[in-house]
Amino acid sequence: MSDLQASQKVMKHYLNALLTDDVVETPIQQAKKQQLNELLAPVSAPVVAPVKAPVIAKPAVVAPVAPVVEQVKVAPAVPAVKAAAPVVKDYRKGRFQALFFTVAGLKVALPLKALGGIHKIMPISSLPGQPEWLKGVMLYREQKINVVDTALWVMPEKYDQGLAEKLNYQYVIMLGNSHWGLACDTLVNTIALEQDEVKWRESEGKRPWLAGLIKQHMCALLDVDALIALLAKGMNSQH
């Protein structure tokens, strides 16, 4: 197997793992889980011998008192409010366009309708007290853009000195109408995709920023709305 094939195989396993939330329990975790189940198990009540009730003398007969009936006002029933139907994104309706770009050798895509623009990267001013993955603020025509170190945000577990040295950020991909932008190395192309060309994320859980995986290109498709929400909360891709 060539180095390129081996690299693609590793990346494919990594991307497939992003769509699953399965966790393999270690023996220690299994033991702790068993101990917890035993602690939470219901305890059977002890058997108590019946106690003979004492004989009580009959009380004197007292004339009944008419009960006082209090008039209670009943509030009118409130009609049930129907839950809002989930919003179906435009790119989940038939054929759609996606922009492909690369970050540290990893190909990433986002729906073209969620693209807010593309800027050539310019000087960035770092901000103190911000998450490590926030490179800083870039000024573009009086617009302040929060530039994300995309490689560090997407795959913090793989980010090391070697990866950092390979980064060559050239562009900033704007996310919708927000002030957030993803730093990227290269712009690949724009491709029209059919629904069945994407392995869609169907269940909620970890990594809500991941809309799915584009099968043929072995690449992650971003859910831009969820991504913006996480960035605004200062969260990384592991949430």
Wavefront OBJ file of the C-alpha trace (Angstrom):
o trace
v 0.000 0.000 0.000
v 1.399 3.427 -0.991
v 1.851 6.292 1.474
v -1.023 8.179 -0.215
v -3.413 5.223 0.131
v -2.410 4.718 3.766
v -2.947 8.424 4.484
v -6.387 8.353 2.828
v -7.339 5.248 4.801
v -6.383 6.904 8.106
v -8.308 10.076 7.204
v -11.364 8.017 6.194
v -11.392 6.269 9.581
v -11.003 9.631 11.319
v -13.910 11.205 9.404
v -16.173 8.194 9.952
v -15.414 8.379 13.670
v -16.672 11.962 13.727
v -20.183 10.794 12.817
v -20.397 8.248 15.630
v -20.727 8.844 19.335
v -19.996 5.260 20.368
v -17.742 5.002 23.413
v -15.912 1.780 24.307
v -15.957 1.262 28.072
v -12.760 0.202 29.784
v -12.824 -2.556 32.432
v -12.505 0.114 35.143
v -15.473 2.023 33.715
v -17.503 -1.208 33.524
v -16.686 -1.998 37.173
v -17.733 1.485 38.262
v -20.944 1.166 36.255
v -21.717 -2.204 37.942
v -21.024 -0.699 41.380
v -23.350 2.198 40.623
v -26.104 -0.165 39.452
v -25.791 -2.120 42.715
v -26.080 1.057 44.763
v -29.182 2.108 42.834
v -30.839 -1.331 43.029
v -34.124 -1.242 45.042
v -33.892 -2.653 48.576
v -36.715 -5.032 49.596
v -38.680 -3.880 52.641
v -38.241 -6.025 55.833
v -41.161 -8.263 56.846
v -42.880 -6.865 59.947
v -45.243 -8.959 62.115
v -48.798 -7.558 62.167
v -49.649 -5.567 65.289
v -53.012 -6.135 66.997
v -55.020 -2.962 67.085
v -56.073 -1.896 70.632
v -59.761 -1.884 71.504
v -61.048 1.687 71.638
v -64.222 2.665 73.402
v -66.972 4.041 71.213
v -67.194 7.824 71.409
v -70.347 9.584 72.403
v -72.761 10.360 69.586
v -72.372 13.955 68.393
v -74.867 15.736 66.198
v -73.478 16.120 62.673
v -72.367 19.566 61.609
v -73.265 20.717 58.141
v -70.053 20.997 56.066
v -69.047 24.394 54.764
v -68.824 24.253 50.993
v -66.366 26.760 49.528
v -67.042 27.861 45.979
v -63.929 27.318 43.851
v -63.425 29.147 40.612
v -62.045 26.942 37.851
v -59.673 28.603 35.420
v -60.537 28.088 31.771
v -58.500 25.413 30.010
v -55.502 26.711 28.097
v -55.282 25.283 24.581
v -52.169 23.186 23.983
v -49.444 24.888 21.962
v -48.146 22.846 19.072
v -44.380 22.330 18.996
v -42.653 24.158 16.159
v -41.706 21.907 13.281
v -37.941 21.479 12.824
v -36.437 23.780 10.206
v -35.326 21.888 7.120
v -32.239 23.529 5.683
v -32.240 24.486 2.021
v -29.371 22.171 1.193
v -31.402 19.172 2.413
v -33.846 19.690 -0.465
v -32.458 18.114 -3.604
v -29.304 19.112 -5.448
v -27.100 21.765 -3.811
v -23.749 23.496 -4.322
v -20.862 23.127 -1.863
v -17.568 24.992 -1.581
v -14.507 22.799 -0.929
v -11.364 24.068 0.802
v -8.403 22.549 2.649
v -7.063 22.933 6.171
v -3.769 21.203 7.057
v -4.335 18.664 4.286
v -7.910 17.960 5.416
v -10.567 18.730 2.805
v -13.648 20.472 4.203
v -16.852 21.709 2.554
v -19.766 23.955 3.383
v -23.060 24.594 1.566
v -22.632 27.528 -0.827
v -25.834 29.145 0.474
v -24.222 29.360 3.931
v -21.112 31.119 2.604
v -20.817 34.744 3.700
v -17.802 35.565 1.541
v -14.114 34.810 1.022
v -11.290 37.194 1.955
v -7.565 37.060 1.439
v -6.002 36.733 4.879
v -4.647 39.981 6.306
v -2.814 40.983 9.497
v -4.584 39.607 12.565
v -4.571 41.227 15.999
v -4.553 38.684 18.829
v -6.892 39.166 21.784
v -5.952 38.327 25.391
v -8.129 35.983 27.413
v -9.708 34.308 24.368
v -9.842 30.583 23.455
v -6.609 29.219 22.011
v -8.314 28.429 18.690
v -9.246 32.101 18.124
v -6.352 33.577 16.137
v -7.657 37.109 16.675
v -9.462 39.884 14.827
v -8.883 40.821 11.194
v -10.068 44.184 9.906
v -11.610 44.136 6.423
v -13.221 47.359 5.142
v -14.030 48.450 8.695
v -15.570 45.041 9.422
v -14.058 43.158 12.363
v -13.749 39.452 11.613
v -13.095 36.834 14.307
v -10.626 34.493 12.603
v -10.631 30.870 13.739
v -7.547 28.648 13.637
v -9.585 25.979 11.854
v -7.100 23.122 12.240
v -6.884 23.671 15.994
v -10.669 23.979 16.301
v -11.625 20.948 14.186
v -8.978 18.467 15.330
v -7.387 19.627 18.596
v -6.375 16.065 19.422
v -4.169 15.945 16.295
v -2.777 19.477 16.583
v 0.908 19.486 17.451
v 4.054 21.415 16.554
v 4.504 19.440 13.334
v 0.966 20.206 12.161
v 1.291 23.880 13.116
v 4.420 24.206 10.982
v 2.615 22.792 7.930
v -0.209 25.350 8.116
v -0.229 28.004 5.411
v -3.425 29.968 5.902
v -4.197 32.068 2.817
v -7.939 32.786 3.006
v -10.758 33.428 5.459
v -14.094 31.691 4.772
v -16.933 33.796 6.193
v -19.766 31.915 7.919
v -23.164 33.221 6.835
v -23.959 36.744 7.998
v -21.855 36.395 11.154
v -18.512 37.992 12.044
v -16.855 34.560 12.225
v -14.391 33.342 9.611
v -12.489 30.073 9.153
v -8.832 30.305 8.159
v -7.982 27.909 5.325
v -4.940 26.979 3.240
v -6.402 26.626 -0.259
v -9.692 26.949 -2.120
v -10.407 23.770 -4.090
v -13.599 24.223 -6.122
v -17.397 24.368 -6.017
v -19.276 21.141 -6.757
v -22.970 20.328 -7.148
v -24.000 17.423 -4.904
v -26.997 15.122 -4.776
v -28.549 14.162 -1.440
v -27.402 10.538 -1.672
v -23.785 11.636 -2.163
v -23.695 12.691 1.494
v -23.750 10.437 4.544
v -26.000 12.721 6.582
v -25.895 13.015 10.344
v -29.403 11.951 11.344
v -29.240 11.961 15.169
v -28.406 14.678 17.659
v -25.400 14.327 19.916
v -21.783 15.351 19.836
v -20.343 17.479 17.039
v -23.519 19.295 15.922
v -21.267 21.334 13.580
v -20.907 18.271 11.346
v -23.794 18.040 8.847
v -22.428 14.887 7.252
v -19.641 13.314 5.211
v -19.349 13.650 1.454
v -18.633 10.058 0.483
v -16.706 10.336 -2.782
v -14.451 13.154 -1.562
v -13.946 11.760 1.980
v -14.640 15.202 3.359
v -16.618 16.783 6.197
v -19.646 18.943 5.348
v -20.160 21.732 7.886
v -23.456 22.758 9.484
v -22.743 26.488 9.479
v -25.573 27.538 11.840
v -24.490 25.029 14.497
v -20.854 26.009 13.991
v -21.598 29.712 14.554
v -23.538 28.869 17.730
v -20.602 26.877 19.155
v -18.068 29.572 18.296
v -20.220 32.239 19.932
v -20.242 30.151 23.141
v -16.467 29.689 23.046
v -16.777 25.934 22.489
v -14.536 23.780 20.325
v -15.434 20.930 17.955
v -15.543 18.275 20.695
v -18.923 19.496 21.995
l 1 2 3 4 5 6 7 8 9 10 11 12 13 14 15 16 17 18 19 20 21 22 23 24 25 26 27 28 29 30 31 32 33 34 35 36 37 38 39 40 41 42 43 44 45 46 47 48 49 50 51 52 53 54 55 56 57 58 59 60 61 62 63 64 65 66 67 68 69 70 71 72 73 74 75 76 77 78 79 80 81 82 83 84 85 86 87 88 89 90 91 92 93 94 95 96 97 98 99 100 101 102 103 104 105 106 107 108 109 110 111 112 113 114 115 116 117 118 119 120 121 122 123 124 125 126 127 128 129 130 131 132 133 134 135 136 137 138 139 140 141 142 143 144 145 146 147 148 149 150 151 152 153 154 155 156 157 158 159 160 161 162 163 164 165 166 167 168 169 170 171 172 173 174 175 176 177 178 179 180 181 182 183 184 185 186 187 188 189 190 191 192 193 194 195 196 197 198 199 200 201 202 203 204 205 206 207 208 209 210 211 212 213 214 215 216 217 218 219 220 221 222 223 224 225 226 227 228 229 230 231 232 233 234 235 236 237 238 239
